[in-house]
């Protein structure tokens, strides 16, 4: 273990270096302006906390992969638009370093916390006793329940429980913030305890209530109900009464516990979707259909663009959205996902423009072909990078 560990955080205005002893004991931090103006401040590391009645985003992060920080960046941008304080629930030091190195923050009003593996440890162990891969699912369960125990302990009234390392909504953050606020209002008006984004409900024909993106208004009530039901899988009478036909095959995680809690009306739970929006789950594995998928909600149906365009499963390309699923409409345009991707990844066509010029100079393409691409807006943008591009090549 390193005696001194430095975590560097980037914001749009300044960089912040936080220095820790043995990686866990905070010592001091150093702040410096990116713009070049004088700002060099040393100070002790201070913990940040949400303002009174500020909404809280619990961004659960663990799996570091090629697109994890892209997903996290989008959620950080959404949190900024919603004036939400961020707690990263993170037990993986590598993932914390990846976020610190690659995510650009608007400010430093966020904190990293570890999963709460103590408050309801006994109940989680009982819940998952005898389950295949129980060690894995216990870790996930502690992470999943931390937003509840932490929010209840700190009396946070409105919080989000988000799998932030593998979910990306392909909509600009401002529109998403409007959609989420409408969802919050609906949850308040209908006194819902939990309101989740439709990641699995439509996909499973209304069967499965899942985590992913969940609005929580009653954290302590949720904890109490979980504790009450930790032995639910062993009650054969309940299983028979509520026709829980999936329990022998899919009894492995807390999502299914909350599905059972919904089915037995122990919490007021609902599901919503954002009309005409696209969402990607596990973008790093998107070509492998299964846990990885892309969804599109439109005209009361959910479609699967990967199945539509890359697989031959026409009967499974679209499913009717269940009636109980609430539509949130913020007028997402048909091209919004393209606008988002162009803006988010901001490709400059630098290499392409260089090759276009080289091809023309070597007479590999004619004047007409050259002008076809050279007259586009991408060329104009790429041309601004031409000098640097040629140096790199």
Steps between C-alpha positions, in 0.01 A plus 500: 500500500629844408569728796382808309223485239401798285160522333470757225153636418419712197227760482429748224663781697776344706688184590499363851766269642401316817776341702433200726714308745490125433226572246229557763606771746431848350784747540465808279406614151643731237278702264621667180315689225495347152468841334850602608387775735656485841325264736720275708346400825605243754242394754396207713269252330145574605203275450213638297135451585171572323321824571174480692229328291738460205433188293774238523637277224652176623713391205595136553824425317722194503581347161773687315466441126545689173177700532452519877625856539292608199190377683614668822568827315143506368360447852727772639368736231140406584563555872633847420186590305286380791710667770554160661774414746694187400608212718707242312441160659831339410694206643748472215808729531577451131156630407543802725829578327338462157228748594750745647716485187233503229182669625473878486296645786326835521618540860631289785168458682507122505636226719611139464356261757533125542210259502331461836573136585405527866156651555299207360777244449314225687189551291686503167683181598169334586338626181772354278578185698540205267487712186745421222784755483382635835829684565453703181135570570573599861747763378243629253226492766707710742564755224136499398375552855755769593291783345217394730700469822708813433197713404303378802789569737542853365129569457522573127147542368560440128770278359590307185644148502692472168719235339722768355783295349298315235186701416493789254185684390559642152330833568653835588518558878264796499217295347569209734486734798157621388383140465629402843337802665168402341555149634576640848177701489300194397655296783414774753143544374440124514688448826739245349783364710704388197474599134738331255596551138372228270816298448339156544125534556401520132784268400354231729133562404429667834657231722824649633542820704869583496759744617705704255350845546269533801346804666462442874277702733481267803842346575429388857168344401680305226760373749228390742319307228823330386576390856146370535539284189851360530364146532242529223649232272444232765127566540342251259148622579586854389673374186195293406251774591668765286593260218871576518583257221845647434648451846687175435688650206522873575524531878850638505489873578333788677319609182286189525431568866362841403300337220339281767447804725324676210284195426392476864428876524730556796635821347340741258714444192475610140690512172539774239656548160612802298311504172718479185821467701772241449688339789799267489582239763861375498617696193836324514325171420219630284553255212446206735125478544386404848592710799633760258225675307371823354137606554282752320165609643254635241126496432424273797747237384855412591734400220849352493716669234775238527253220428339704222826578321751230587303184584232294328232485770209695349245377757712635786586839352216683678273451803197694620576711807280389795209735577622562854826645370479882513592696189714810557490723193751784460476514120814301422561537125562208265861611450574576865719192546711609201524856630606368839767266364642769272516744787621256766780339304572806286685326218721740303561291184865598521638171365228475234571850370872428482437185298262692271771755428771240454281303260425811296868605491595155372220502237326204662168687488364756258394860562131410528558238771732733688249785504220264605672453836700820519188717489338338803489657844716212630774608258484859617531384858776255412690767310539696822697205633700452180823651620515283811382194311777526246755532779369184667500303176 
